Amino acid sequence: MVLVFENDPLDTEEARGRFYHVCLGKVEERELAVPPPDKPYECPRCGIELETEDFFHAQLKGSV
């Protein structure tokens, strides 16, 4: 698992979800935004590249 998607409660109008990177076995505290298709997110610590598609899959599954 390298991405975690957390859903907000659906009882508010602003309900959405948040993405977090799991780096070296630890969930990072900083929320990630979905990167544009041509600029994947690259973690400075572990070097993994997370592309837009990875975020879409994490949202469908809950985590990837």
C-alpha positions in Angstrom: 0.0 0.0 0.0 1.5 3.4 -1.0 -1.7 5.5 -1.1 -4.5 5.8 1.4 -7.8 7.4 0.6 -10.0 8.5 3.6 -13.6 9.4 3.0 -15.2 12.3 4.8 -18.6 11.7 6.4 -21.3 12.0 3.8 -23.6 14.2 6.0 -22.0 17.5 4.9 -22.2 19.3 1.6 -18.4 19.5 1.5 -17.9 15.8 1.7 -14.9 14.5 -0.2 -11.9 12.4 0.5 -8.3 12.9 1.3 -5.2 11.1 0.0 -2.1 10.3 2.0 1.1 8.6 1.0 2.4 5.7 3.0 6.2 6.2 3.0 8.5 3.5 4.3 5.6 1.9 6.2 4.3 5.2 7.8 1.3 7.2 6.8 2.5 10.7 6.0 0.5 13.5 7.8 0.5 15.8 4.8 -2.5 15.5 2.5 -1.7 15.0 -1.2 -3.6 16.6 -4.1 -4.2 14.6 -7.3 -1.3 15.5 -9.6 -1.8 16.6 -13.2 -1.4 13.8 -15.7 2.0 15.1 -16.9 3.6 15.7 -13.5 3.4 12.7 -11.2 4.1 13.2 -7.5 7.6 11.9 -6.5 8.3 11.2 -2.9 11.6 12.8 -1.8 12.2 10.0 0.8 11.4 6.8 -0.9 11.4 7.9 -4.6 8.1 6.4 -5.6 6.2 8.2 -8.4 2.4 8.4 -7.9 0.5 9.2 -11.1 -3.1 10.5 -11.5 -4.2 6.9 -12.2 -2.9 5.7 -8.9 -5.0 8.3 -7.1 -8.1 7.2 -9.0 -7.5 3.5 -8.1 -6.9 4.4 -4.4 -10.2 6.2 -4.4 -12.0 3.2 -5.8 -10.4 0.7 -3.5 -9.9 2.9 -0.4 -6.1 2.4 -0.6 -3.5 1.1 -3.0 
